[in-house]
Amino acid sequence: MNDMTANEYKNLVDSKLSEFFNPSGMSYDGLLESMHYSLTAGGKRIRPTLVLEFCRISGGDVEKALPVACAIEMLHTYSLIHDDLPCMDNDDLRRGKPTNHVVYGECTATLAGDALQAEAFGTIARSELPAENKIACVEILADAVGSDGMCAGQYLDMVGESKRLTEEELDDINSRKTGALLIAACRMGVAAAGGSGEMLEAAAHYGACVGAAFQIRDDILDVISTSEELGKPIGSDAQEHKNTYMALLGESKCMEMIEKLTNQAKSALCGAFDDTKFLCDLADSMVTRRK
C-alpha cells in the first residue's frame, strides 16, 4: 500500500470497526450494542494508525495488519469504558457522547469492557498474519495492558489520588497508564510486518516519547480547552485535585517537555526506518493539538 494520510488511516480503521459487534437478533444483542456504541463513538484512532504506519515502513502488508489495528482500538475502548465508570473517574461524557454506563447502565458497561478486552486478542488470533507474527503481537499487547502495564498505571493513579506525587511518581503512572499502550501500538506494527529487533527498539523509543508528550498535552488541555473541543469534561483534574503535570510544573515547563520529547521521538526513528515523514509529522501534531 502506498503512503497514507492520517485521515485515510482513520477512515480505513473506522470502516473496519463498524463491522464488529452489530446486533443481529441474538439473545445478548444488548451487550453487542453497548460494545459497538463505544467502539464506533469516534476518537482520533492514533493507536491503530501507529500500528498500520509502523507496519508499512517495516515492509509489511497494511491490509493484513488491519485486524491488529482494530484490536488495539478494542483494547483502548475497553479501558475508556472502565475508566469512566462511577467506581473510577465517574465521567458522563466521552468523545462528545454520553459514556457507556450512562446509556446502558453500569453492569452492561462493565461487561462490554470485559468482552472488548477478550475480543482484542481474539481478533489478532483470527487475522491472516503468519502465526509467529500473531503471537508476537499478542505478547506485546498482553505485556502492555497487564499487571505491570496499563492496569498497574490505573491502580497507581487510583491509590495516588489522596497524595501529593513527585514528578518521578507521575512519570511511573503515566508511562504505564498511557505510554504502555502507545508503545505497544508502535511495536505491534513492526511485529505484524515481521520487522527486525532494531525496528522494534526504535518503535518502542518513539512510542515512549510520543506517549509522554501525549499525556502532558492532555493535562494542559484539561485546563485550557473546552468540553466542545475535547469531547469530555474539562477542569475535572483541578476539581478533583488530581496529580497532573500542569498542577506540578505549570504550562510553560510542560510545553518545554513536550517539545523535547517530540524531538527525541523523531530522532529515535533515524537509522531504523527509511520513510519517517508521516511519523515525524504525527509527533509534531501532538504539540499543538486541541483535542
ChimeraX attribute file (.defattr): number of C-alpha atoms within 10 A of each C-alpha:
attribute: neighborCount
match mode: 1-to-1
recipient: residues
	/A:1	9
	/A:2	6
	/A:3	12
	/A:4	14
	/A:5	12
	/A:6	19
	/A:7	12
	/A:8	12
	/A:9	21
	/A:10	19
	/A:11	13
	/A:12	16
	/A:13	20
	/A:14	19
	/A:15	12
	/A:16	15
	/A:17	20
	/A:18	14
	/A:19	10
	/A:20	16
	/A:21	18
	/A:22	16
	/A:23	16
	/A:24	10
	/A:25	8
	/A:26	9
	/A:27	9
	/A:28	10
	/A:29	14
	/A:30	16
	/A:31	21
	/A:32	20
	/A:33	17
	/A:34	24
	/A:35	28
	/A:36	21
	/A:37	20
	/A:38	24
	/A:39	24
	/A:40	18
	/A:41	17
	/A:42	15
	/A:43	17
	/A:44	12
	/A:45	20
	/A:46	16
	/A:47	22
	/A:48	31
	/A:49	29
	/A:50	28
	/A:51	29
	/A:52	31
	/A:53	26
	/A:54	31
	/A:55	28
	/A:56	23
	/A:57	23
	/A:58	23
	/A:59	16
	/A:60	22
	/A:61	17
	/A:62	23
	/A:63	16
	/A:64	17
	/A:65	29
	/A:66	26
	/A:67	25
	/A:68	32
	/A:69	31
	/A:70	26
	/A:71	28
	/A:72	28
	/A:73	27
	/A:74	29
	/A:75	23
	/A:76	24
	/A:77	22
	/A:78	25
	/A:79	20
	/A:80	16
	/A:81	26
	/A:82	23
	/A:83	16
	/A:84	21
	/A:85	21
	/A:86	13
	/A:87	9
	/A:88	12
	/A:89	13
	/A:90	14
	/A:91	19
	/A:92	18
	/A:93	16
	/A:94	21
	/A:95	19
	/A:96	17
	/A:97	16
	/A:98	17
	/A:99	25
	/A:100	28
	/A:101	22
	/A:102	17
	/A:103	14
	/A:104	18
	/A:105	13
	/A:106	18
	/A:107	10
	/A:108	18
	/A:109	25
	/A:110	18
	/A:111	17
	/A:112	27
	/A:113	26
	/A:114	17
	/A:115	17
	/A:116	26
	/A:117	21
	/A:118	14
	/A:119	17
	/A:120	23
	/A:121	22
	/A:122	15
	/A:123	19
	/A:124	24
	/A:125	20
	/A:126	12
	/A:127	15
	/A:128	14
	/A:129	21
	/A:130	13
	/A:131	13
	/A:132	12
	/A:133	22
	/A:134	25
	/A:135	17
	/A:136	17
	/A:137	25
	/A:138	23
	/A:139	14
	/A:140	19
	/A:141	25
	/A:142	16
	/A:143	16
	/A:144	24
	/A:145	23
	/A:146	14
	/A:147	13
	/A:148	14
	/A:149	22
	/A:150	25
	/A:151	17
	/A:152	18
	/A:153	24
	/A:154	19
	/A:155	15
	/A:156	18
	/A:157	21
	/A:158	14
	/A:159	9
	/A:160	16
	/A:161	13
	/A:162	12
	/A:163	10
	/A:164	13
	/A:165	16
	/A:166	12
	/A:167	14
	/A:168	8
	/A:169	15
	/A:170	19
	/A:171	18
	/A:172	16
	/A:173	23
	/A:174	23
	/A:175	22
	/A:176	28
	/A:177	26
	/A:178	22
	/A:179	28
	/A:180	26
	/A:181	28
	/A:182	31
	/A:183	28
	/A:184	30
	/A:185	33
	/A:186	29
	/A:187	31
	/A:188	34
	/A:189	34
	/A:190	34
	/A:191	29
	/A:192	33
	/A:193	26
	/A:194	21
	/A:195	20
	/A:196	12
	/A:197	13
	/A:198	12
	/A:199	23
	/A:200	23
	/A:201	17
	/A:202	23
	/A:203	27
	/A:204	25
	/A:205	21
	/A:206	27
	/A:207	26
	/A:208	25
	/A:209	24
	/A:210	27
	/A:211	27
	/A:212	22
	/A:213	25
	/A:214	24
	/A:215	21
	/A:216	22
	/A:217	24
	/A:218	21
	/A:219	21
	/A:220	21
	/A:221	20
	/A:222	21
	/A:223	16
	/A:224	12
	/A:225	17
	/A:226	16
	/A:227	17
	/A:228	12
	/A:229	13
	/A:230	17
	/A:231	18
	/A:232	21
	/A:233	18
	/A:234	19
	/A:235	16
	/A:236	14
	/A:237	16
	/A:238	14
	/A:239	8
	/A:240	11
	/A:241	13
	/A:242	18
	/A:243	22
	/A:244	22
	/A:245	21
	/A:246	22
	/A:247	16
	/A:248	15
	/A:249	11
	/A:250	12
	/A:251	18
	/A:252	10
	/A:253	12
	/A:254	20
	/A:255	18
	/A:256	12
	/A:257	16
	/A:258	24
	/A:259	16
	/A:260	13
	/A:261	22
	/A:262	27
	/A:263	16
	/A:264	17
	/A:265	26
	/A:266	22
	/A:267	14
	/A:268	20
	/A:269	21
	/A:270	12
	/A:271	10
	/A:272	18
	/A:273	16
	/A:274	10
	/A:275	15
	/A:276	16
	/A:277	10
	/A:278	17
	/A:279	20
	/A:280	17
	/A:281	13
	/A:282	18
	/A:283	25
	/A:284	18
	/A:285	13
	/A:286	21
	/A:287	20
	/A:288	10
	/A:289	11
	/A:290	15
	/A:291	19
